[in-house]
């Protein structure tokens, strides 16, 4: 590949990157507009809340929207773990006296 061909390929890649960057900028602007609209709607919803609810939210020192939307789901009560009763079993293991003899070990086993 000659130097001119490499240069042309790099310029094509550069142009592709520029168009991709422009598309991403447009998407970013679109999402910013959507976020702004959602924020305005939530602020309108906050303004329509009665004064007593706003007082409660402000007294707690938290943002009303955060506390309203971040409620934890109810939890199930924990079950008590059953403890096995280990006193019910008795095991008598005979002492192995076969030393290094494998046949004696197999008989003992």
N, C-alpha and C positions, 0 to 999 in steps of 0.2 A: 504494500500500500504506500503510495507516494505521499509526500508531505501535503500536497494540495488536497488529496482525497481525505486525509486525516483532518485537515482544517475544515473541509466542507461537512464532514461527519460531526465534528465538534460543534459547528455552527447550527446544524440541524438539532442536535441534542440541546443546545442552549435555547433555541427557539421553542422546543417542546417544553423545557423547564419553565420558560417565561409564560407560556399559555397555561400550563398547569398551575403556576403560581397565581395567575390572574383568576382562574376558576376558583381556587381556594380562597382568595380575597373576597370574591363575590359570595361564596357560601358563608364565609365568616360574617360578612355584612348582613346577609339574610338572617342568620341565627341571632345576631345582635338585635335586629328589628323584632324578631319573634320574642326574644327575652324581654325587650322593653315593653312590648304589648302585654305579656304575661305579668310583668311587674306592675304595670298600671292597673290591670284587672285586680290583682291581689290588694293593691293599695286602696282601690275603690271598695273592695270587700271589707277591708280593715276600717274604712271610714264609716261603713254602714253598721258596724258592730256597736252595740249599746255602750254608753259611757261606763257602766259598772264593770263590764268585761275589760274595757281598756284600763280602768283603774287597777283591776286585779293583775293584768299583765304588766303594767308599769311598776306596781309595787313589788313584784317578784324580781324586777331588774332584768327580765329577758325580753327578747323581741317576741311580740304576740304571735307572729306568723310561725316562728321557729317552734314555739311551745305548742301551737295548735297542730302543726303538721308532724311533729316528732313525738307523738304519744307512743309509748311502748305497748305492744300487744299484751293482753292478759296472759299470765303464766299459769301453768298447771302446778298444783302443789306437788312437792317431792314425796316419793314413796319411801317408807322406811325400809332399809336393807335388812333382809333376814339373815341372822347370824346362824350358821350351822352349829348344831350341838355336837361338839366333838367328844363329849363324855360318854356317848352311847356305845362306842366301839372299843374293843380291847383286842390287841393283836399280840400274839406270842411268837416271836421269831426265834427259831433254834439257832444256837451258836454253830458257826461253821468251823470244823476242826480238820479239814482235809488238806491243809497247807497248799502246795502247788500242784496237786493231783487233779486234773480236769475231770476225770471220771467221778471222783468223790464230790466235786462241785456240782456236777449234773444231778447226782443222786440227791444231794442236799437241796437243790433248787426244786 
